[in-house]
Structures are given as C-alpha cells and as structure tokens.
Amino acid sequence: MQSTAQKAALPVITLAALGVVFGDIGTSPLYALRQCFLTAHLAISEASVLGILSLIFWCMMLTISFKYVTVIMRADNNGEGGIMSLLALNLRTTRIADQKKIFLIALGFIGASLFFGDGIITPAISVLSAIEGLSIATPIFNQWLVPLSIGILAGLFMVQRHGTATMGKFFGPLTMLWFLSIGGFGLWSIIQTPSVLWMVNPYWAYHFVVDQPYVAFLTMGAVILTMTGGEAIYADMGHFGRLPIRLAWFIIVLPCLLLNYAGQGALLLRSPEALANPFYMLLPEWALFPMIGLATAAAVIASQAVITGVFSMVNQAIQLRYLPRLSVKHTSAVERGQIYLPFINWLLFISVLILILLFENSANLASAYGVAVTMTMLCGTILISILAYGLWRWPVWKVALFAVPFLALDLVFVASTSLKITSGGWVPILIGAVLFTILMTWKDGRALVLKRLEQDALPIDLFIKSISMGEGTKYVPGEAIFLTGTPNIVPHAMLHNIKHNKVLHERNIMLTVITRDVPFVAKQDRVELEQLSEHFYRVFIYYGFKDQPNIPVALQQAYRKWGFEYDLMQISFFISRERIMHTVGEGMAPWREKLFISMQRNTSPVSDFYQIPPNRVVELGTQIQM
C-alpha cells in the first residue's frame, strides 16, 4: 500500500523526470518531420504525409512505448539502468560460457561508445534547430545562427563545474510548458484538418512501404529522429524509478509529441510550402519569438541531460576499471549523482564546437544523428534479448518472438541511415571507433599488467611466515596501508619499503578496492576484514559502480570493527606507481601498448580518486615490461 507521502511525491518526481529524461526526445519535433521529406526528396501529398505520420506513430508505439518503456525498463540493476547496468546484468548469467562473455563486453562497449557520440551530437543539433527559428522571423539572423549556437553551448559547458542542482529546479516546469505548448499548437492545426488523424491506421504506413519501398527505406533513416533520446528513458531510470517515467511518457510526452507531429502534418496538407520549417510555421505570428525562446531552453535542457548522462556513464566505466582514472568533482553535498568531470566536459565542448562549424545547420547534422541513434538501439536490442535468455530464463521461442521483429526493425533503421555515412554518418562511427579502441585497450592492458605483477611474485602467506621466522626485521610505530589490486601477493610498495628502508610498521594493512556489478553497496557490506598475523591485516572495500569511493571513511568503519583507534594523521598510505615499459613480444599490438602506456601515465593520482589526503601518501615506483 503506497503511503500518503509517496503519493504526494509522485507528481513531483514525475515532473522532475520530464525535465531530465525527455528533454532529448522532446526537441525532436523541431527537425524530425521536415527531415523525413527532405531525405527522400518526397513531394507533399495525402499519401506521403499520412504514410510518414503513420510510420512515426507505429515506430514510436513499438520502439519507445513497448520495447523501452515496457520491456527494457524491467532490466533494472538494483533500480539502476543504462548500458553499463545492462552489461553488468548480462555478465551475471550462467547460461553463457565465460569465454564468450568477452563478446558481451565488446557489445556493451560499442553501445557506450555510440552513446558518447550521441552526447556530442545532441547539444549541437538541438541548439542549432532551436535557433534556426530566428531565420523564419527575419533573414537578417541567418549569419548569426552559428555564433549564437556556439555562445549558448559555451555558456552551458562553462556552468557544468557549478553543478546542475539550481538549474534542475526549473527543468521540469519548463519542459512541461514546452510539451503542453507543442501539443496545444499541434491540436489547433489538427482541428483545422482533422483528416490527418487517419495516421493511426496502419493501412497508410503499409501502403507507403508497399507502393514506394525504396522511398520508404530512405525515409526510415529520418523517422528514427523522432525517437532520439529513447535510450535516456532507460538510462535515467535510477534517478526517478519506473513509475514516474512511465506516467510522464504515457500521460504527457507521448500525447503531446504525437499531437505536434500530426499538427505539422495537417499544416503540410494545407500548405505544402511550409516544409521549409513546419514546426515554426505551425505557430501564429505572436507566438514565434516566445516559442523560439522556449525551444532554446528545451534544447539546453536536452543537452544538459545528455551531458549529465555522459558524465555518469564515464564515471561508471572508471569504477568498473574500463577506463583510466579521471578527475571527478562532486558538485553536491546531498546528491551523490551530481558529478563533474573536467576533462570529459571540455572534450565534449570542443567536439560539439567542431561539429557545429563543420555542419553549420541541423539538416546536415541529422545524418550523423540518425546513425548514432540506430546503432545504439541495435546494441540495446541485442543485449536485452541476451538478458531475457540468460538471466530472465525466457524460453527460446519467447526470446525469438521479441527479438526477431525488433532486430529486423533496428536493422532496417541501421541500413537506411548507413546510406548517409558519407554525408555525416561517419562522425558517430569515428567517435564510437575511437572510444571503443580506448575501452578495449585499457581493459586488455590492465589485465596484462596484473598478469605481469603476479608473475614471479611472492605470496603474502609465505612472506609473513619468513618475516616472523627471521629476527632482523624492525617494526616502527605507526600504521601503513598498502593499496593493492592483487591481495594474495606481496604489494610492490611493501617489498620496496623493507628493501630500502629495512623496516616495517607495527601494523601493516593490505587494502584492496573491489567494484561490484551493482550500482550501490550497502554500508554494512562495505568492508571485509581479515587478520593474517600479529602485524599483518587484509581489508577488502566494496563499492558499486555508482558509488563514490572514499577510502578514509571506509577505513574508519574497518577500524571500528577491529576495535582499533582511528587517527588518520598516524596512517601512511603506500601506493605502487607502475611505470610501463614497451617491449617487443607477446601482448597487445605495439600501437595499442603505446596507447595504453600514454593513458596509464595520464591517469589522475590514486589519492585524488580515492579521496586520500595527499600529505599521507607515499608513492613507490615499479617498472613493468609489457
């Protein structure tokens, strides 16, 4: 039974979800329908307008309403969604052999890489398409469209370091106003031409495809633009929960989007020349400038949602050891999800800037956008189908009943958008390929480093036994924490300490941080303790892939369990800093080894990432030949 407080909070959460989850798909009416006609150079007629609108209607119902909102949102990893959560869930299955799970990791990496590309294209196309409304008002603005877009986006990326909590309060109400506005203007146009509502009849979509199969095939590459941001519905599930997102979609977002698309279609039936910009020409003259302002705000909100999503995805990848450590700033003391990654922020901005200068308008960018979205959706369909078979234990016939139609639809979308590779579709493919290479290189490189460290290493049990039997070891007051990724062998920092300094501390603790494949780890499950001897201890600290590691806080919890007095100023943290040396031989290709070495040298310090006071850290280097 839902409590009164929960019932009261539901509308508030649903409103908040509007501003974050649906910002991207909410700005699609600015450019999507126009692009459907421009892509195939299609003439305006009743058959073409109703055929395209019918395709949009049924694709949105099947892909967004059914696949994402109904099925994929069931795949929650302790309430969390997104490509990394989906990958983590798939890796748990026992129905797929461990040696074959590398293909799942690769597929997850491809999806994550394409999402990163989406994070670059979305701000560019959203802001550009919003600002282009000014050219409808007066041609004098034509030369200022690109500078204005760059200025707005520069401001957006500059405020990221302050966090989005303040702006976020306005996201929900503004997005609500946006959806109600586009739905209202669409409804007014429908009233003038009610015959456009025949779009709900699949007859029109069927005949459009049968009568003009090649034209329909080309058009599908633009129809996908009506569904951009569908992946955010699943990715943001952890922030708001299933119910608020589903309510927002079915009650507000879906009806308003369909009303606007139908309204634009009705306008085209009345005035074919409105194809120049059917969204803005739908508006009465008095509403033009207010809607340009509102569209710009909606575009900024859509961009912000994608930027935040990229920050979250990159942070998850770092936690899961799929990317090197980067500087992560926390912008909120209350909400742990509020993070800022300086390097990623400026990388996104520079990339967005290049895209705007390269493509100049939203119509040119649409080709690149379509390729990114279709490939991301294809990865999602494959992963959810494997999950249904492996983890949900669906019978094969049931998996096939779901997977085959959606895979076929996704492949049609991919094939259609692939025709636009030369005219812009190469952008997300290039971005995806670069990021995929980085992800796989870091994963393989770290595996090789750990393998090299374990070779000819001294087991910790044997080391402790030899130390206890010997009489030459001196113990000095204090406590030493040795951070190690290989808890069963002696940390290199410990060996260097005893080799060069000839002493050990009275209390030596080997600390290993393990990231589980769940979003968050409960506080009571944070630490696991083991006493190895009088002077040696081992502690495992567990985090989820969305937790923000803080080793001093976790150690305090461990000390309480041991009954030790915790004084951070009496603790020294010993960290091994590996220096990777390139050698000819087994391992990765030479260029990948050099890429890995470069990434390894530019990782953020361990002390920063784990929030260890720098004045308590002692770094001891070790060379590793790859």
Secondary structure, DSSP 8 states (H G I E B T S, - for coil): ---HHHHHHHHHHHHHHHHHHSHHHHTGGGTHHHHHHHHTT----HHHHHHHHHHHHHHIIIIIIIIIIIIGGG--BTTB-SHHHHHHHHHT-SSS-GGGHHHHHHHHHHHHHHHHHHHHHHHHHHHHHHHTHHHHH-GGGGGGHHHHHHHHHHHHHHGGGG-SHHHHHHHHHHHHHHHHHHHHHHHHHHHHSGGGGGGGSHHHHHHHHHHSHHHHHHHHHHHGGGGTTHHHHHHTHHHH-HHHHHHHIIIIIHHHHHHHHHHHHHHHHH-GGGGGSHHHHTS-GGGHHHHHHHHHHHHHHHHHHHHHHHHHHHHHHHHTTSS-----EE--SS-TT-EE-HHHHHHHHHHHHHHHHHH-SHHHHHHHHHHHHHHHHHHHHHHHHHHHHHTS---HHHHHHHHHHHHHHHHHHHHHHHTTIIIIIHHHHHHHHHHHHHHHHHHHHHHHHHHHHHTT--BHHHHHHHHHH-S--EEEEEEEEEE-S-TTB--HHHHHHHHHH-EEEEEEEEEEEEE-SSS---GGGSEEEEE-SSSEEEEEEEE-TTS---HHHHHHHHHHHHT----GGGEEEEEEEEEEE--SSSSS-HHHHHHHHHHHHTS--HHHHTT--GGGEEEEEEEEE-
